[in-house]
Amino acid sequence: MTAQGEHRAAERPLTGRGAHLAVELPLTGRGEHLAVDPSLTGQGEQRAVESPLTARGEHRAIGLPLTVQGAQRAVELPLTAQGERTPVEPSLTGLERTALLTAALRAAETSRPDRLYTDPYAAGLAGEAGWALLAEVAAAGRRRTAGRDVPSTPDFNAIRTRFLDDHLRRLTREQGIRQVVSAPAGLDTRAWRLRWPDGTRWFEIDRPALLDHKRRRLAEATPRADLRTVAADLTGPDWEQSLHASGYDPTRPSVWVLEGLLYYLPEDAVRRLLTRIAACSAPGSEIAADLVNTAALTLSDMRPLLAVFEEWGTPWVSGSDEPEHLFDTCGYTVTARQPGDEEADFGRWPDPVVPREVPGARRVFFVHGSLRAPR
């Protein structure tokens, strides 16, 4: 961060060669497009440009530092039988590909003049497939249902990323926690783009194919923490053993980050996972996660967005109206904030914050808190 509390751009691009990649994607079958056209400042930071999601037929630019020869190259995507360009990542499952969408959202946020953070690696991690997934979400977001716009997925992701950035900085710098577990890691780049105190050990748990994709795309980047990767499925039987083998010390406090995961799991699987995490955490450990309420799974104004995830084979299947109680039953004392609340706004949440006692409203919760007692 700068002295003013802003996030400074990370010093290094995704690779060491410095060329720029221009990508043009069709947003929908109706001729809307998402354009990518990068620029760097003299200090190697990404120059802010306008948001990429536009009205029909317009193009916006997104900063995309990928290499060093200064040339731009356009990427042509394969055509489907219907004539649409659809890139694929054949080695990734539908759930794993949602990480590409999140990376594209982070790249889009990085391009904004009012960006909440800078992720110079996101565009390269997203690749062509990530931009295509974002195009589908953007198209759904412009449909209108019952006179209302579909909620803003990009703003939610931007606020979530910044909220967790700040929270993890406080825990490592002010509380001295030196073990961070990102579960699942997805294509998050905090270990690379942010500075961490000396001795911080960073564990990334995720499925092997996604970790391999990330390793290849970040091959020339250097993490700023002691990075350990753990190839495991968090719903599987033995990820704890793999985590311990990678150097995780269950006797030392840790902070666990469950970002973009819980709504994909049934409620009983959510409880099992939280309980398993508590069982391998030391006193003084922390947890942070995001989840939605049950109304967010059924409200009509959410259906266009949720239909996209269902089509990908990755439906949202659970939510909680009382996240504090959910985490309490698994050993944690937590606070739940909604985007737009104090410390979870950053001037970017577009909707009123509906009081918790009002029924029937869609809600997103950012939950953070401490392990209540040794398990």
N, C-alpha and C positions, 0 to 999 in steps of 0.2 A: 504493500500500500504506500501511497504518497503521504506526505505530512497532512494533507487535507482529507485523508481517509479514502481516497479513490484507489481503485485497483490499477496498478501500473502494468503495462504489457510485459509479458515475459520476454527475456532477452533473445531467445533463439527461435528461429523458425523450425518447422517440422523436420526438414533435412538440412544439410549444409550446402545445398547447391543454389538456392535462391531464385529459381524461376517462378513465374506466376501461372496459375492454371485458371483458364476461363471456362466456365461450364454454363451451358444454356439448357434448361429443362422445360418441357411443357408442364404447366401446372395442372391442367385438366384437359379433357377432350375438346374443350371449347376454345382452345387457342390462347389461354393465358400462359405466361411464361415466367420462369424464375431465372434471372441472369446472375452471373458471378463475374466480377471484374475487380481485381485486387489493386491495392496500392500500399506502400509502406512510407512511413515518415523517415526523416533523416536519422532518427535514433533507432530505427529498426522496429518501431511500433506500428501496429496496423492503423492506417488512417481511417477515421470513422466516415462511413457513407450512409445512405439512406437505407431504411428497412427494406428487405427483399420482397415482402408480400404486398402486392399491389392490385389495383383494379385491372380489368381485362386489357390485355394488349400492351401494358406498360412494362418496362424493365427496370430493375434496381440493381445496384452493384453491391457485392459482398467482398470484403477484404480477405484474400486467400494466400498467405505466404507459404509456399511449399518448397522452393528451392533457391538457385542463384544465378542462372545465366541471363535473367532479365527478359526472357522470351515468354510469350503467352501462347498456350496451345489450347485449342478447343477439343473437348471430348465428345465424341459422337456415341450415343447410346443405341443398343440394339433395338430393333423394331419388333413389337408383338404382332400377332396375326391381325389385330385390329388397327395396326399402323401406329400405335403409341410406342414411345421410347421407354423401355423399362429395364434399367440395369438390375443385375442380380448379384447376390453373394451366395453362391451355391453351397458353400461350406457351413453357412449359418442357418439355424432354425428360425422360425417366425419370431419367437421370443427374443432370441439373440439379435435379430435384425432391428428390434426396437431401440437397441443401443445406437445404431446408425442414425435413426431419427433424432435421438437426443443430441448426438454430436452435431447434426445439421442445425438443430435449434440453437446450440451454443455458438456455432459459426455465424448464424444469422444475428444473434445478439451481439457478437463481437463487432459486427459491421455498423452497429447503430451509433450515432453521435452521443446518445444518452446511455450508452451501454453500462451495465452494472458490473461487468467484469470483462476481462480479455482472455480468450483462449485461442492462442495462435495455432494450436494443433488440431482443433475441432474439425475444420474443413477437410483436412487430409484424412482424418479418421472416418468421417462420414462417407467420403467417396461418392461416386455417382449414385449408388443405391440409396444412401442417406438423403440426398437431395430429392430423389424421386418419392421416397416415403414422406418427406416434408411437404412435397407438392400435393400429395393425396390429403394430408391433414389440412393443409391450407385451403384446398378446394372445399372440403367439408365445412371448414370454419366460415366460409362465405355463404353457405346456405342459410336460409332463414326459416325458423320453426316457430310458429305461433307468434310471429312478429318480433322475435328476439334473435340476436346473433348468437351463434354457438360460442361458449366461453373461450377465452384467449389462451390456447395452449402455449404459444411462445412466451407470453408474460408470466404464466405460472412457472415454467421452467427457468426463466431468467431469475425470478424472485427466489425460487428454491435454491438455485445454484449459489447465489450471493448470500442467502441466509446461512447455508451450510459452510460456505467459505469463512464467513465471519465467526461462526460458532466454533469451528475447528481451530481457528487461529487463537481464540480466547482460551480454549481448553489446553492447547499445547503451550502457549506462551504464559498464561496466567496461572494455570493449575498444574503445569508441569507434566502432563500426560505425554508419554513418548511412544505409545503403541496406538496406531490408527488402523482400523480394519474396515475396508470398504467392501461391503457384502450385499449385493454383488458389485463388482467394480465397474462393469460395463466399459464404456469408453471415456470415463472420467479421467481428467489429467491434472488433478490437484497436486499430485506428487511431483509433477514437472513444472507447472506454471506458477506455483506459489512457493515462497520461502518458508522453511520450517526450522525450528530450533535444532541445533546439533544433537545427534543421538536419537532423532525421531525415526522409528522403524514403521514402515508403511506396508501393510498387507493388503493385497488385492485377491479376493476370492471370486472366481467365475468359472464358467465352463471352458474346457480346453480350446475349442474352436475360436471363441471370442478373444481369449487371452492371446492366442496365436496371431489373430488379425491385428490386435493392438501392438504386439511385439514387432511385427513386420512394419507397420506404419510408423512406429516411433523408434525404429532401429538406430537412428543417428541422433536422437535426443537423449539428454542426461537427466535423470530424476534428481530432485533436490532433497530426497530423503533416502533412507536405507530401504530400498524397495524389495519386497518379497512377493512372489506370485504363487497362488495356490489354485491349481486346476481341480475344481470340485464343483458339484451341484449342491446348493444349499438345502435342497429337499432330499438329498441322498443320505445314506446312513453313516458316513464316516468322514465328513469334512473336518471334524474336530481333530482327528488324528493327523490329517494332512497339514492342517494349520500348525499344530504343535511341532511337526517335523520341519516346518519352514523357519522355525525360530521364535514363534509366539510363546510368550511367557505368561501362563495363566495366574501367576502370583503377583504380577505387576498390573497397575491400573491401565485400562485401555478405553478407547472410544470407538464404538461401532457405528457405522453409517449405513443405513438401509434406505437407499435412494432409488425411487422409481420401481419398487418391488412389490409392496404388500398388497396392492389392489389386484395383482395378478394371481394371488394365492387364495385358496379357500380359507375361511376363518379358522378352522381347526389347524391348518398348516401354518398360519400366522402365529398362533399360540405356541405350537410346537417349536417353531424357529426361535421365537423370543425366549422361551424357556431354555432352549439349548444354549443360546448365547449367554444368558445369565449364568448358566451352570459352569461355563468356562471363563468367566470374568472375575477379576479380583475385586475386593472392596475398593471403593473410590472410582469404579469404572462408570462410563457414561454411554448413552445411546442417543442417536438422532435418526429420525425417519420421517417419511411423509406418507399420508394415507388420505382417503376420501371418506365421506359419510355414506350411509346406505341410500339416501335420496339421490346422490350423484349417479347411482347405477341405473336409475329408472326414470328420471325426469325427462320429459319430452324434448327439452332444449339441449339435452346431452346426447340424444340418440344419434344425430348425424356423426358426431365425433366418435362415439363408442362403436358405431357400426363399422367404421374403418378398422378399428382394432379387432373386431370380430371377424371381418373379412380376412385379416392377416392370420387368424387362428390364435390370437392373443387377447381374448376378452378380459375385461375387468370383472372380477367375480366376487369381491368382498369389499366391505367398508365398515366403518365403526362410527356410531353416533356418540360414543363415550370413550374416546381414545385413552383418557386418563385411567379409566377402569380397566380397559384391555391390558395396558402395560402394567398396571398395578397387580393384576392376577398373575403376571409373569415375573414379578420381583422388582419392578421399577417404579419410582416416583417421578412423574413427568409433568411438564407443562405443554399444552397444545395451543398453538397460535394459528390463526387463519391469515392468508395473504390479505394485506390491507391493515392488519393489526399493527400496533407499535412494534418495531424491530422486524417486521415482516411485510414491509410496504415498498420502501425505496422510491416512492412516487410513481409506481408503475402498475399497481393493481387497479383495473378499470371499474370494478363493481363495488357497490356499497357492501360493507361488512355487516351481514345480517346477524343479529344477536343469537347466541346459542339456543335460547329458549324458544325461538320462532321455529315452528316445524315446517318441513317441506322444502327447505332451501338446500341447494347444493353447497357442499363445503369441502374445502381442502384443508388438511391439518398438517402443520409442521410440528412434530413432537420431539422434545428433547428433555432429558433428565438423567437421573443417577440410579445405579443399582442400589436397592434399598438395604440389602444385607447379603452376606455371603450365601451362596446357594450350595 
